[in-house]
Amino acid sequence: EPEVTQTPSHQVTQMGQEVILRCVPISNHLYFYWYRQILGQKVEFLVSFYNNEISEKSEIFDDQFSVERPDGSNFTLKIRSTKLEDSAMYFCASSRDSDTQYFGPGTRLTVL
Amino acid sequence: EDKVVQSPLSLVVHEGDTVTLNCSYEVTNFRSLLWYKQEKKAPTFLFMLTSSGIEKKSGRLSSILDKKELSSILNITATQTGDSAIYLCGLHGSSNTGKLIFGQGTTLQVKP
């Protein structure tokens, strides 16, 4: 059964460094998302992406964040200058028709 | 603003018990409601509900939507220790980009 994959599973970085989180969505899906979950809190929407552009972003998704689909299979989330409060689990999700979303296993980001 | 509230926040039962998890929502424009099971990491999809009163069933799990009451329930019969997880309710509401708004989750622990 096809699934969403994410790499790395755990990323440790120093405050102020740039990180890139990678996702490979399910191959025939057209809608892509990033969510994050700070430890013990709700899963929060960050951004949705369709037709090679951002379709919606949350207040959390400020100028430090960007997304890209560089090659038709990968979907990346970049954080330009990480802050301590960016420490969280980041989930990528994809869907065929903006309804049922399938989530990847997540990347745990730790900012020191 | 769309909102999702789940109850109870946590629940401890013994194997064989039946549990009912609740999800209430506030939304301007309802599209669908989704249930996910989150074990160690990624939320895994359980059900998507769009129509009131139609039960979705998968093995010992079932779910139903009540649009009049703005709520949904997830039932698990004959619980097993493997059902121990966080159950998330996600609302696909006013946004047409597929964005999901999640509740806090219900943590279910099933004791042997």
HADDOCK unambig.tbl for C-alpha pairs under 7 A between the chains (distance, minus, plus):
assign (segid A and resid 41 and name CA) (segid B and resid 104 and name CA) 6.87 0.50 0.50
assign (segid A and resid 42 and name CA) (segid B and resid 102 and name CA) 6.66 0.50 0.50
assign (segid A and resid 42 and name CA) (segid B and resid 103 and name CA) 6.54 0.50 0.50
assign (segid A and resid 42 and name CA) (segid B and resid 104 and name CA) 5.03 0.50 0.50
assign (segid A and resid 43 and name CA) (segid B and resid 102 and name CA) 6.10 0.50 0.50
assign (segid A and resid 45 and name CA) (segid B and resid 99 and name CA) 6.72 0.50 0.50
assign (segid A and resid 45 and name CA) (segid B and resid 100 and name CA) 6.72 0.50 0.50
assign (segid A and resid 45 and name CA) (segid B and resid 101 and name CA) 6.97 0.50 0.50
assign (segid A and resid 48 and name CA) (segid B and resid 97 and name CA) 6.68 0.50 0.50
assign (segid A and resid 48 and name CA) (segid B and resid 99 and name CA) 6.78 0.50 0.50
assign (segid A and resid 55 and name CA) (segid B and resid 97 and name CA) 6.24 0.50 0.50
assign (segid A and resid 56 and name CA) (segid B and resid 97 and name CA) 6.58 0.50 0.50
assign (segid A and resid 98 and name CA) (segid B and resid 97 and name CA) 6.53 0.50 0.50
assign (segid A and resid 98 and name CA) (segid B and resid 98 and name CA) 4.58 0.50 0.50
assign (segid A and resid 99 and name CA) (segid B and resid 98 and name CA) 6.14 0.50 0.50
assign (segid A and resid 100 and name CA) (segid B and resid 48 and name CA) 6.89 0.50 0.50
assign (segid A and resid 102 and name CA) (segid B and resid 45 and name CA) 6.62 0.50 0.50
assign (segid A and resid 103 and name CA) (segid B and resid 42 and name CA) 5.99 0.50 0.50
assign (segid A and resid 103 and name CA) (segid B and resid 43 and name CA) 6.12 0.50 0.50
assign (segid A and resid 103 and name CA) (segid B and resid 44 and name CA) 6.74 0.50 0.50
assign (segid A and resid 104 and name CA) (segid B and resid 42 and name CA) 5.84 0.50 0.50
assign (segid A and resid 105 and name CA) (segid B and resid 41 and name CA) 5.68 0.50 0.50
assign (segid A and resid 105 and name CA) (segid B and resid 42 and name CA) 4.45 0.50 0.50
assign (segid A and resid 106 and name CA) (segid B and resid 41 and name CA) 6.60 0.50 0.50
assign (segid A and resid 106 and name CA) (segid B and resid 42 and name CA) 6.20 0.50 0.50
